[in-house]
Amino acid sequence: MATTQEISDRRSEGSDVTLFDKVSWRVNGSCIKRTLCHYERQLTTQGDLYIPPTTFPQRLRTDEAVLQYLLAKTEIPLPRSLCAFESIGAFFHLTEHVSGIAMSDLSEPSKQFVKQQLLQHVKALQNLHSDTPGVPGQQLLCPPLRVNAGKWKVNSCWKPRADLPKEDYVFCHNDLRQDNIIVNPISLRIVAILNWESGGFWPKWFEMAFWERAGPDAVLEGEVDNTQRCREWLLKNCEEVVMPPLLRQDQ
């Protein structure tokens, strides 16, 4: 297990990926994702300071909870969740590193082979049912990031209402794009499905088939856009919970 000092100081050269909302890298066979500290915030192309949504710590908690649940309930290939914790003004999630290449890097014929496997894993997910929405072991839902487009409720998670009528909900990933599907480059077998930060029991129609094409988990021109339907479902069936920022290290 990597120590906090190793996590902070001993990043493998070339493995550090810093985005506007988080940083990730590998150390000692582990994959680490964490939110940015306040002093790491970046400027936009317009020169404005970008402040990441305060929901990202909860998204990493969801990622951890989903991995633990699915590893116990299914045979879906997943990285093991090692730990999650808050430290130095950031939230960390450590998983085992799984070697392979992203589905997005394959040729089209190879992608077709992978898709057939993936559909079986999606079926396994949808065979998991609950009469209430939610994430096993967590009180809050984190919607797909496409739902927050245009800065809609970007700092809010959602708590299912206690008086919600019982219905049939299935397990969804909600970010099943090709970049999140890791395969063995020789056998083309799926070895890991990553980034379950919006996973949980949702209405079946929340899951969109982003694996069918390369690109982001966003609706492109010509595709069916259910963003408004997702928002209406959240407002009707959940209580909005505005997430506070993590305490800074100097606080």
HELIX and SHEET records of a PDB file:
HELIX    1   1 THR A    4  ASP A    9  1                                   6    
HELIX    2   2 HIS A   38  GLU A   40  5                                   3    
HELIX    3   3 PHE A   56  LYS A   73  1                                  18    
HELIX    4   4 MET A  103  ASP A  105  5                                   3    
HELIX    5   5 GLU A  108  GLN A  126  1                                  19    
HELIX    6   6 LEU A  145  LYS A  151  5                                   7    
HELIX    7   7 GLN A  178  ASN A  180  5                                   3    
HELIX    8   8 LYS A  204  PHE A  206  5                                   3    
HELIX    9   9 PHE A  210  GLU A  212  5                                   3    
HELIX   10  10 THR A  227  ASN A  237  1                                  11    
SHEET    1   A 5 VAL A  17  THR A  18  0                                        
SHEET    2   A 5 LYS A  22  VAL A  27 -1                                        
SHEET    3   A 5 SER A  30  THR A  35 -1                                        
SHEET    4   A 5 ALA A  90  GLU A  96 -1                                        
SHEET    5   A 5 SER A  81  SER A  87 -1                                        
SHEET    1   B 3 ILE A 101  ALA A 102  0                                        
SHEET    2   B 3 ILE A 181  VAL A 183 -1                                        
SHEET    3   B 3 ILE A 190  ILE A 193 -1                                        
SHEET    1   C 3 HIS A 129  SER A 130  0                                        
SHEET    2   C 3 TYR A 169  CYS A 172 -1                                        
SHEET    3   C 3 GLY A 200  TRP A 202 -1                                        
SHEET    1   D 2 SER A 156  PRO A 160  0                                        
SHEET    2   D 2 CYS A 238  VAL A 242 -1                                        
END                                                                             
